[in-house]
Amino acid sequence: MLIYLLLKSFWQSFCQRIKIIHNFVKMIPEKKLDLSGKGLTSIPGWVFKDKDLTELDLSRNQLTKIPESISQLSNLTRLYLYDNQLTKIPESISQLSNLDWLHLRRNQLTKIPESISQLSNLTWLDLGSNQLTKIPESIYQLSNLTWLNLNGNQLTKIPESIYQLSNLTSLDLNENKLTIIPESISQLSNLTWLDLSRNQLITIPESISQLSNLDILNLRENKLTKIPESISQLSNLDWLHLGQNKLTKIPESISQLSNLRVLNLNGNQLTKIPESICQLSSLKELYLSRNQLTKIPELISQLSNLTRLNLNENKLTKIPESIPQISNLTWLNLNENKLTKIPESISQLSNLTRLDLSHNQLTIISESISQLSNLTRLDLSHNQLTIISESISQLSSLKELYLQGNELTTISESICQLSNLTRLYLNWNQLITIPESICQLSSLKELGLKDNPLKTRPI
């Protein structure tokens, strides 16, 4: 019994000491050294003598190489080397077994050592904006990696073994030379952010539908001619960018993306929009500029949460009457179409702050536009307007008014009641006089009057 009590007492004492040591270790602050932006061409030798260093920032210098002695910093958890002139990474960097973050962005690296796989605790690896043509297979052994940036390189393919990065949540492959995406990418089940923009992709594998946690998908500036139907199964998708491709149609099944908030289809070859797109009830921003659309479905009014609608550079001849029913709309861009009139019902867009109707064929502006009391920017430039209604003075929130490139011969005194106006452009019209009261616009910072046959100018 005595032995038992002695052992118990010893054990309790031992545990107490361990607890004290543990708490003391937790109290030791992280040791950081910031040598960023110092114009260094080499790393001072004394840096490698500080064995307690946990974070080292050598970014924004002129370093061309990292000495092998970097391995002496065995407690290092974060290493910032971005914005230098490094052409290679020393093999010894693989001995930094505690390293968690490694930033090598914007250097001149052409290869990564195979030994990088030994950085088993690495969670964040940034190799963006270098000159890499391939990635070593060993990189895919970094099983704890959650964030991998390979953008701005010269990669032509991604190995099938990428699926081994099972904890990856963010993958950036933007601005490379990829023509194909391996099917195995679909096994990255934790992926929430995938950027494949600015490559040379022709197709997207149907298996992309298996990325069930994907929140952001960027496919802009590729050579895609179609989107797989399976994309509609990405039920958590919040942001989808398909701009600057060669798409001629959008699958009807897109309506199943019930959580989608931003959809960008700018710069494609679309001649129509499927009505099913109007079922995206969570959509807040819809970008359809630079296509060949001749009409917009009336059902667009069902997008009740929409705040931004961009339809510029299409072939629209009229605005659907239903658009004014989108009561939450704050931005509406219709420039460079073939519009000849604006519906009276536009006055219902009470939350609108920006309206762009420039480069159309408008000869008159509806009086109802003056009821848009929250409008801060109105662009009516490059139309065929000969007169601006007196009612424009009711736009009390207006800060920017663009009327250049029309056929105006006079400007109403009422425009001088726009007390918040900071920019007023009247260039390239037929104006002979300007009301003297324009000088009362105390907030006005920019006034454009050039290329008018003015007899006198306001003082």
C-alpha positions in Angstrom: 0.0 0.0 0.0 2.9 2.3 0.9 4.6 1.7 -2.4 1.3 2.4 -4.2 0.9 5.8 -2.4 4.6 6.7 -3.1 4.1 5.9 -6.9 0.9 7.8 -6.9 2.5 10.8 -5.3 5.4 10.6 -7.8 3.1 10.4 -10.8 1.1 13.4 -9.7 4.2 15.4 -9.2 5.6 14.3 -12.6 2.4 15.3 -14.3 2.3 18.7 -12.6 5.9 19.4 -13.8 5.0 18.4 -17.4 2.0 20.7 -17.3 4.2 23.6 -16.0 6.8 23.0 -18.8 4.0 22.8 -21.4 2.5 26.1 -20.3 5.9 27.7 -20.3 6.6 26.6 -23.9 3.2 28.0 -24.9 4.3 31.3 -23.4 7.4 31.6 -25.5 6.6 34.1 -28.3 7.2 33.3 -31.9 10.4 34.9 -33.1 10.1 36.8 -36.4 12.7 38.6 -38.5 11.6 41.0 -41.2 14.2 41.8 -43.8 11.8 42.5 -46.6 12.4 45.4 -49.1 16.0 46.0 -47.8 17.7 45.8 -51.2 19.6 42.7 -50.2 21.6 40.8 -52.8 22.6 38.1 -50.3 21.4 36.9 -46.9 23.6 38.1 -44.0 25.4 35.2 -42.3 24.2 36.2 -38.8 20.6 35.3 -39.8 21.5 31.6 -39.8 22.9 31.7 -36.2 19.5 32.4 -34.7 18.2 28.9 -34.1 15.0 30.1 -32.4 13.7 31.9 -35.5 10.2 30.8 -36.5 9.3 33.3 -39.2 11.7 34.9 -41.8 10.6 37.4 -44.4 13.2 38.0 -47.1 10.6 39.2 -49.7 11.1 42.1 -52.1 14.9 42.0 -52.3 17.3 41.2 -55.0 18.4 37.8 -53.9 19.6 35.4 -56.6 20.3 32.4 -54.4 19.6 30.9 -51.0 22.6 29.3 -49.3 22.4 25.7 -48.2 22.9 26.9 -44.6 19.2 27.8 -44.6 18.7 24.3 -43.2 20.2 25.5 -39.9 16.9 27.4 -39.1 15.3 24.2 -37.9 12.4 25.9 -36.0 11.3 28.0 -39.0 7.6 27.7 -39.8 7.1 30.4 -42.3 9.5 31.5 -45.0 8.8 34.4 -47.4 11.0 34.7 -50.5 8.6 36.2 -53.0 9.7 39.1 -55.3 13.3 38.2 -55.6 15.5 36.9 -58.5 15.9 33.3 -57.5 16.6 30.8 -60.2 16.7 27.7 -58.0 15.9 26.5 -54.5 18.7 24.7 -52.5 18.1 21.0 -51.7 18.7 21.7 -48.1 15.4 23.6 -47.8 13.8 20.2 -47.5 15.4 19.8 -44.0 13.1 22.6 -42.6 10.8 20.0 -41.2 8.6 22.5 -39.3 8.0 24.7 -42.3 4.3 25.4 -42.7 4.2 28.3 -45.2 6.6 28.7 -48.2 6.2 31.7 -50.5 8.3 31.8 -53.6 6.1 33.8 -55.9 7.5 36.2 -58.6 11.0 34.8 -58.9 12.7 33.2 -61.9 12.6 29.5 -60.8 12.7 26.9 -63.6 12.6 23.8 -61.4 11.7 22.7 -57.9 13.9 20.1 -56.2 12.3 16.6 -55.7 13.3 16.7 -52.1 10.5 19.3 -51.5 8.4 16.2 -50.6 10.2 16.0 -47.2 8.4 19.2 -46.0 5.7 17.1 -44.5 4.1 19.9 -42.4 3.8 22.3 -45.3 0.2 23.6 -45.7 0.8 26.6 -47.9 2.9 26.7 -51.0 3.1 29.6 -53.4 5.1 29.0 -56.6 3.2 31.5 -58.7 4.7 33.8 -61.4 7.9 31.8 -62.1 9.2 30.0 -65.2 8.3 26.4 -64.3 7.5 24.1 -67.2 6.8 21.1 -65.0 6.1 20.2 -61.4 8.0 17.3 -59.8 5.9 14.3 -58.9 7.2 14.4 -55.4 5.3 17.6 -54.7 2.1 15.5 -54.6 3.4 13.7 -51.5 2.8 16.9 -49.4 -0.2 15.3 -47.9 -0.9 18.3 -45.5 -1.0 20.9 -48.3 -4.2 22.9 -48.3 -3.2 25.8 -50.6 -1.2 25.5 -53.8 -0.5 28.4 -56.2 1.1 27.5 -59.5 -0.3 30.4 -61.6 1.8 32.4 -64.1 4.1 29.6 -65.1 4.6 27.7 -68.3 3.0 24.4 -67.3 1.6 22.3 -70.2 0.2 19.5 -68.1 -0.8 18.5 -64.6 0.1 14.9 -63.5 -2.7 12.4 -62.7 -1.0 12.0 -59.3 -2.4 15.4 -58.2 -5.2 13.5 -56.5 -2.8 12.6 -53.7 -3.2 16.1 -52.3 -6.3 15.0 -50.5 -6.4 18.0 -48.1 -6.1 20.6 -50.8 -8.8 23.3 -50.6 -7.4 25.9 -53.0 -5.7 25.2 -56.3 -4.6 28.1 -58.6 -3.4 27.1 -62.1 -4.3 30.4 -63.8 -2.2 31.6 -66.7 -0.3 28.5 -67.8 -0.4 26.6 -71.1 -2.7 23.8 -70.1 -4.7 22.1 -72.8 -6.2 19.4 -70.7 -7.2 18.8 -67.1 -6.6 15.3 -65.7 -9.7 13.3 -64.6 -8.0 12.7 -61.3 -8.5 16.3 -60.3 -12.1 15.3 -59.5 -10.7 13.3 -56.5 -9.7 16.4 -54.7 -12.9 16.2 -52.6 -12.0 19.1 -50.2 -11.4 21.6 -53.0 -13.4 24.8 -52.6 -11.5 27.1 -54.9 -10.2 26.1 -58.4 -8.7 28.6 -60.9 -8.0 27.3 -64.4 -8.4 30.7 -66.1 -6.1 31.9 -68.9 -5.0 28.6 -70.3 -5.8 26.8 -73.5 -8.4 24.4 -72.3 -10.8 23.0 -75.0 -12.9 20.8 -72.7 -13.6 20.3 -69.0 -14.0 16.6 -67.8 -17.5 15.5 -66.8 -16.0 14.2 -63.6 -15.7 17.8 -62.4 -19.1 17.2 -60.9 -17.4 15.2 -58.1 -15.9 18.3 -56.6 -18.9 18.7 -54.3 -17.4 21.3 -52.0 -16.3 23.6 -54.8 -17.3 27.2 -54.0 -15.4 29.1 -56.7 -14.6 28.0 -60.3 -12.8 30.2 -62.7 -12.5 29.1 -66.3 -12.3 32.4 -68.1 -10.0 33.0 -71.1 -9.7 29.5 -72.4 -11.0 27.9 -75.6 -14.0 26.2 -74.3 -16.8 25.6 -76.8 -19.2 23.9 -74.4 -19.8 23.3 -70.7 -20.4 19.8 -69.5 -23.9 19.1 -68.2 -22.4 17.7 -65.1 -21.3 21.2 -63.9 -24.9 21.6 -62.7 -24.1 19.0 -59.9 -21.8 21.4 -58.2 -24.5 22.3 -55.7 -22.2 24.5 -53.4 -20.9 26.6 -56.3 -21.1 30.3 -55.4 -19.0 32.0 -58.2 -18.7 30.8 -61.8 -16.6 32.6 -64.4 -16.9 31.4 -68.0 -16.0 34.7 -69.7 -13.8 35.0 -72.8 -14.3 31.5 -74.2 -16.1 30.3 -77.3 -19.3 29.2 -75.9 -22.3 29.2 -78.2 -24.8 27.8 -75.7 -25.3 27.3 -72.0 -26.8 24.0 -70.7 -30.4 24.2 -69.4 -29.3 22.3 -66.4 -27.4 25.4 -65.1 -30.6 26.1 -63.2 -29.6 23.5 -60.7 -26.9 25.7 -59.3 -29.2 26.9 -56.6 -26.4 28.6 -54.5 -24.8 30.5 -57.4 -24.4 34.2 -56.6 -22.1 35.4 -59.5 -22.3 34.2 -63.1 -19.9 35.7 -65.7 -20.5 34.8 -69.3 -18.9 37.9 -70.9 -17.1 37.6 -74.2 -18.5 34.5 -75.7 -20.6 33.7 -78.8 -24.0 33.4 -77.2 -27.0 34.3 -79.3 -29.5 33.4 -76.6 -29.8 32.8 -72.9 -31.7 29.7 -71.7 -34.8 30.6 -69.7 -33.6 28.2 -67.1 -31.0 30.7 -66.1 -33.8 32.7 -64.7 -34.3 30.1 -62.0 -31.0 30.9 -60.3 -32.8 32.5 -57.3 -29.6 33.3 -55.4 -28.0 35.1 -58.3 -26.7 38.6 -57.4 -24.5 39.4 -60.4 -25.0 38.4 -64.0 -22.5 39.4 -66.7 -23.5 38.8 -70.3 -21.5 41.5 -72.2 -19.8 41.1 -75.5 -22.0 38.3 -76.9 -24.4 38.3 -79.8 -27.7 38.4 -77.8 -30.7 39.9 -79.6 -33.1 39.5 -76.8 -33.3 38.7 -73.1 -36.0 36.4 -71.7 -38.9 38.1 -70.0 -38.5 35.7 -67.1 -35.4 37.5 -66.1 -37.6 39.3 -63.6 -37.6 36.1 -61.5 -34.0 37.0 -60.5 -35.3 38.9 -57.5 -31.9 39.1 -55.8 -30.0 40.4 -58.7 -28.0 43.6 -58.0 -25.8 43.8 -61.1 -26.8 43.1 -64.7 -24.3 43.7 -67.5 -25.6 43.5 -71.1 -23.2 45.8 -72.9 -21.9 45.1 -76.4 -24.7 42.9 -77.7 -27.3 43.3 -80.4 -30.3 44.2 -78.2 -33.0 46.4 -79.8 -35.2 46.7 -76.8 -35.1 46.2 -73.0 -37.6 43.6 -71.8 -40.5 45.2 -69.8 -39.8 42.8 -67.0 -36.3 44.1 -66.2 -37.8 46.9 -64.0 -39.3 44.3 -61.8 -35.9 43.3 -60.6 -36.3 45.7 -57.6 -32.8 45.1 -56.0 -30.9 46.1 -59.2 -28.2 48.7 -58.4 -26.1 48.5 -61.6 -27.5 48.2 -65.2 -25.2 48.3 -68.1 -26.7 48.4 -71.6 -24.1 50.3 -73.6 -23.2 49.5 -77.2 -26.4 47.8 -78.2 -29.1 49.0 -80.7 -31.6 50.4 -78.4 -33.9 53.1 -79.7 -36.1 53.7 -76.6 -36.2 53.0 -72.9 -39.4 51.6 -71.3 -41.3 54.0 -69.0 -41.3 51.2 -66.4 -37.6 51.8 -65.8 -38.7 54.2 -63.0 -39.5 51.1 -60.9 -35.8 50.4 -60.4 -35.7 52.5 -57.2 -32.4 51.1 -56.0 -30.5 51.8 -59.2 -27.3 53.8 -58.6 -25.5 53.3 -62.0 -27.2 53.3 -65.5 -25.2 53.1 -68.7 -27.1 53.6 -71.9 -24.2 54.9 -74.0 -23.5 54.0 -77.6 -27.0 53.2 -78.6 -29.5 54.8 -81.0 -31.6 56.8 -78.5 -33.2 60.0 -79.7 -35.2 60.7 -76.6 -35.0 59.8 -72.9 -38.1 58.8 -71.0 -39.3 61.3 -68.4 -39.6 58.3 -66.0 -35.8 58.1 -65.7 -36.0 61.2 -63.5 -37.7 59.1 -60.8 -34.5 57.1 -60.2 -33.7 59.0 -57.0 -30.7 56.9 -56.0 -28.9 57.2 -59.3 -25.3 58.5 -58.9 -24.0 57.8 -62.4 -25.9 58.2 -65.7 -24.2 57.7 -69.0 -26.2 58.7 -72.1 -23.2 59.5 -74.3 -22.9 58.7 -78.0 -26.6 58.5 -78.8 -28.7 60.8 -81.0 -30.3 62.9 -78.3 -31.3 66.5 -79.3 -32.8 67.5 -75.9 -32.5 66.7 -72.2 -35.7 66.9 -70.3 -36.1 69.5 -67.5 -37.0 66.7 -65.2 -33.4 65.6 -65.0 -33.1 68.1 -62.1 -35.0 65.6 -59.9 -32.0 63.2 -59.9 -30.7 64.7 -56.7 -28.1 62.0 -55.9 -26.5 62.3 -59.4 -22.7 62.7 -59.2 -21.7 61.9 -62.8 -23.5 62.8 -66.0 -22.2 61.9 -69.4 -23.9 63.5 -72.4 -21.0 63.7 -74.9 -21.3 62.6 -78.5 -25.0 63.6 -79.0 -26.8 66.2 -81.0 -27.6 68.6 -78.2 -28.0 72.3 -79.2 -29.1 73.6 -75.7 -28.7 72.6 -72.1 -31.5 73.3 -69.7 -31.0 75.6 -66.7 -32.5 72.8 -64.6 -29.2 70.8 -64.9 -27.7 73.4 -62.6 -29.9 72.1 -59.8 -27.9 68.9 -59.6 -26.0 70.1 -56.6 -24.0 66.8 -56.1 -22.6 66.7 -59.6 -18.9 66.2 -59.8 -18.5 65.3 -63.4 -20.4 66.7 -66.4 -19.3 65.9 -69.9 -20.9 67.7 -72.9 -18.2 67.3 -75.5 -18.9 66.7 -79.1 -22.4 68.2 -79.3 -23.8 71.2 -81.1 -24.0 73.6 -78.1 -23.8 77.3 -78.8 -24.3 78.5 -75.3 -24.0 77.1 -71.7 -26.2 78.5 -68.9 -24.3 80.9 -66.7 -25.8 79.1 -63.6 -23.6 76.1 -64.3 -21.0 78.0 -62.3 -23.2 77.4 -59.2 -22.4 73.7 -59.3 -20.1 73.9 -56.3 -19.2 70.2 -56.3 -18.3 70.1 -60.0 -14.7 69.0 -60.5 -14.7 68.0 -64.2 -16.6 69.9 -67.0 -16.1 68.7 -70.6 -17.1 71.2 -73.3 -14.6 70.6 -76.2 -15.7 70.3 -79.8 -18.8 72.4 -79.5 -19.5 75.6 -81.5 -19.7 77.7 -78.3 -19.9 81.5 -78.8 -19.1 82.1 -75.1 -17.9 80.0 -72.2 -19.1 80.3 -68.6 -16.7 82.1 -66.4 
